[in-house]
Amino acid sequence: MKRSHRSVVRLLAAGLFSLGLAQSVSAQSTPESIKTRGTLVIGNGAAFPPFEFVENGQLVGFDIDLGNEIARRMGVKAQWEKTDFSGLIAALTSRRVDVLITAMTKTPQRAERMAFSTSYYNSGIAAAARAGITVTSAADLAGKIVAVQGGSAGERFVKDEYGSVVKQIKVFNEFPLAFADVETGRADVVVNTLPVLKYNASRRGGKLLVSAAFDTREVGINTRLEDTALLQEINRLLDELRREGFIERLDRKWFQ
């Protein structure tokens, strides 16, 4: 065989070997890739107490405890990636993170872009208003200045259902900023999920009055739509944690 022919053969063989390695890596399911890497990369908004917030420089909250335990049971470490809430879905779909554990409520629009686990918390949209402002139902939002967190279920609820009748919608990157805007009188009411409103109202001097829930919402962990094996593993672990009482203990720790 001529030298040039032998070189071509060697290059082809090397190329086929490299292709085989690439196919082997790409053939791994996401759970296998996570275990090979040794870390579960989790996207989190970091500003939605008590589900997630920064305290003394550390990320803490209901979701943080839950995510750390899920990673532990998968035999890997949790690696938390803080992202503004409005950018979380993009972080997941672009594969910058493996999952979202960030109190994401399920909506039809979100379910078109990513998968939801079985619910680990049941909630509902509600409002917290300043004294002297009555909000007992969603219809009472009409004519009011409403503060919301960008990308949240509260923002979508207000814009979709009452955007044409409220006086103004003020959007903030972080929930505590929306809450504070109402406390200081720059907005009339803040809209978000009921447990988060109750938690913040009770720990900030009770300046705002919290309504009953306007509807019901399910909160789940998110994977990419194609990551069915990972979603199945997360659902299995959530079922395990429910049966063992772990999630109930988290509820007592962070909401009571």
C-alpha positions in Angstrom: 0.0 0.0 0.0 1.4 3.4 -0.9 2.3 5.7 2.0 -0.4 8.2 1.0 -3.0 5.5 1.0 -1.9 4.3 4.5 -2.2 7.9 5.8 -5.7 8.2 4.4 -6.7 4.9 6.1 -5.2 6.0 9.4 -7.1 9.3 9.3 -10.3 7.6 8.5 -9.8 5.1 11.3 -9.0 8.0 13.7 -12.1 9.8 12.5 -14.3 6.8 13.0 -12.9 6.2 16.5 -13.6 9.8 17.5 -17.1 9.6 16.0 -17.7 6.4 18.0 -16.6 8.2 21.3 -18.8 11.1 20.5 -21.8 8.9 19.8 -21.1 7.0 23.0 -21.1 10.2 25.1 -24.2 11.6 23.3 -25.9 8.2 23.8 -25.8 8.6 27.5 -29.1 9.6 29.1 -29.1 12.8 31.1 -29.1 10.9 34.5 -26.1 8.9 33.3 -24.3 12.1 32.3 -25.1 13.7 35.7 -23.7 10.7 37.5 -20.6 10.6 35.3 -20.0 14.3 36.0 -20.8 13.9 39.7 -22.9 17.1 39.9 -26.6 18.0 39.3 -26.6 21.5 38.0 -29.8 23.2 39.3 -31.2 26.6 38.1 -32.7 28.8 40.8 -34.1 32.3 41.1 -32.6 33.0 44.5 -35.1 35.7 45.4 -38.4 34.0 46.3 -38.5 33.5 50.1 -39.1 31.1 51.7 -38.6 28.9 48.7 -35.2 30.4 47.9 -33.3 33.4 49.1 -29.8 34.5 50.1 -29.0 34.8 53.8 -25.6 35.6 55.2 -24.2 35.0 51.7 -25.7 31.5 51.5 -28.5 30.3 49.3 -31.2 28.8 51.6 -34.8 27.9 51.5 -37.4 25.1 50.9 -36.2 24.4 47.4 -32.5 24.4 48.4 -33.1 21.8 51.0 -35.2 19.8 48.5 -32.6 20.0 45.7 -29.7 19.1 47.9 -31.5 16.0 49.1 -32.5 14.9 45.6 -28.9 15.3 44.5 -27.7 13.3 47.5 -30.0 10.5 46.7 -28.8 10.5 43.1 -25.3 10.0 44.5 -24.0 13.4 43.2 -23.5 17.0 44.5 -25.9 19.8 43.9 -24.4 22.7 42.0 -26.7 25.8 42.2 -26.8 28.3 39.5 -28.5 31.6 40.4 -30.4 33.2 37.5 -33.0 36.0 37.4 -36.4 34.3 37.4 -37.3 35.6 33.9 -34.2 33.8 32.5 -34.6 30.5 34.1 -36.5 28.6 31.3 -33.9 29.7 28.8 -31.1 28.5 31.1 -32.8 25.1 31.1 -33.6 24.8 27.4 -30.1 26.0 26.4 -28.6 23.2 28.6 -26.8 25.6 31.0 -28.5 23.7 33.9 -29.9 20.2 34.2 -33.1 21.0 36.1 -35.0 23.9 37.6 -35.9 23.7 41.3 -37.3 27.1 41.9 -40.9 27.0 42.9 -42.1 27.1 39.3 -45.9 26.9 39.1 -47.3 24.9 36.2 -49.1 26.8 33.4 -50.0 25.6 29.9 -47.5 28.0 28.4 -44.7 26.8 30.5 -45.6 23.1 29.9 -45.1 23.7 26.2 -41.4 24.6 26.8 -40.4 22.2 29.6 -41.6 19.3 31.6 -43.0 19.4 35.1 -42.6 16.8 37.8 -45.4 15.6 40.0 -46.3 18.5 42.3 -44.3 19.0 45.4 -46.3 22.0 46.7 -49.9 23.1 46.1 -50.4 26.8 45.9 -52.6 29.5 44.3 -52.4 33.1 43.1 -53.3 35.7 45.7 -52.7 39.3 46.5 -51.3 41.4 49.4 -52.5 45.0 49.8 -51.8 48.0 51.9 -54.2 48.9 54.8 -57.2 50.7 53.5 -57.1 48.9 50.1 -59.6 46.0 49.9 -58.7 43.0 47.7 -60.9 40.0 48.5 -61.2 38.7 45.0 -59.2 39.0 41.8 -61.8 41.4 40.4 -60.7 43.9 43.1 -57.4 44.4 41.2 -59.3 46.7 38.7 -58.1 50.3 38.9 -55.1 49.5 41.1 -51.3 49.7 40.7 -50.1 46.1 40.8 -46.5 45.0 41.6 -45.4 41.7 40.3 -42.2 39.7 39.8 -41.1 39.4 36.2 -41.6 35.9 34.7 -43.7 34.8 37.6 -47.2 33.2 37.6 -48.4 36.3 39.3 -47.3 38.5 36.5 -48.9 36.2 33.9 -52.1 36.1 35.9 -52.4 39.8 36.1 -51.4 40.5 32.5 -53.6 37.8 31.0 -56.7 38.2 33.1 -56.7 41.8 34.3 -54.2 43.7 32.2 -56.9 45.8 30.6 -58.5 46.9 33.8 -55.7 47.6 36.3 -54.3 51.1 36.5 -50.6 50.0 36.1 -48.5 46.8 36.2 -45.0 47.4 37.8 -42.6 44.5 37.0 -39.6 43.8 39.2 -36.7 41.3 38.7 -37.0 40.0 42.3 -40.1 39.4 44.4 -38.9 41.2 47.6 -38.6 44.4 45.5 -42.2 44.1 44.3 -43.4 43.5 47.9 -41.4 46.5 49.2 -42.9 48.7 46.5 -46.4 48.1 48.0 -45.1 48.5 51.6 -43.7 52.0 50.7 -46.9 53.1 49.0 -45.6 53.2 45.4 -48.0 50.4 44.4 -51.4 49.3 45.8 -51.1 45.5 45.7 -48.6 42.8 45.0 -49.7 39.5 43.3 -47.9 36.2 43.6 -48.5 32.7 45.1 -50.3 32.6 48.5 -47.7 30.8 50.7 -45.0 33.3 49.6 -47.2 36.3 50.3 -48.2 35.0 53.7 -44.6 34.2 54.7 -43.3 37.6 53.7 -46.2 39.5 55.2 -45.8 37.8 58.5 -42.1 38.4 58.7 -42.2 42.1 57.6 -44.3 43.5 60.3 -47.7 42.6 58.9 -48.0 45.8 56.9 -49.8 44.1 54.1 -53.1 42.2 54.2 -53.1 38.9 52.3 -56.2 37.8 50.4 -57.4 34.2 50.0 -56.2 32.3 46.9 -57.9 33.2 43.6 -57.2 29.8 42.1 -55.1 26.7 42.6 -51.6 26.1 41.3 -49.2 23.1 41.3 -45.4 23.7 41.9 -43.0 21.2 40.2 -39.4 20.5 39.3 -38.6 21.1 35.7 -36.6 19.2 33.1 -36.2 19.6 29.4 -39.1 18.0 27.4 -36.8 15.3 26.0 -35.2 14.3 29.3 -37.9 11.7 30.1 -35.4 9.5 32.0 -34.4 12.3 34.3 -38.0 13.3 34.9 -38.9 9.7 35.8 -36.0 9.6 38.3 -37.1 12.9 39.9 -40.7 11.7 40.2 -39.5 8.5 41.8 -37.4 10.5 44.3 -40.2 12.9 45.1 -42.6 10.0 45.8 -39.9 8.5 48.1 -39.5 11.9 49.9 -43.3 12.2 50.3 -43.7 8.7 51.8 -40.9 9.3 54.2 -42.3 12.6 55.4 -39.4 14.7 54.2 -41.5 17.2 52.2 -43.9 17.6 55.1 -40.9 18.4 57.4 -39.7 21.0 54.9 -43.2 22.6 55.0 -43.1 22.9 58.8 -39.5 24.2 58.7 -40.1 27.0 56.1 -43.8 27.9 56.3 -44.8 27.5 60.0 
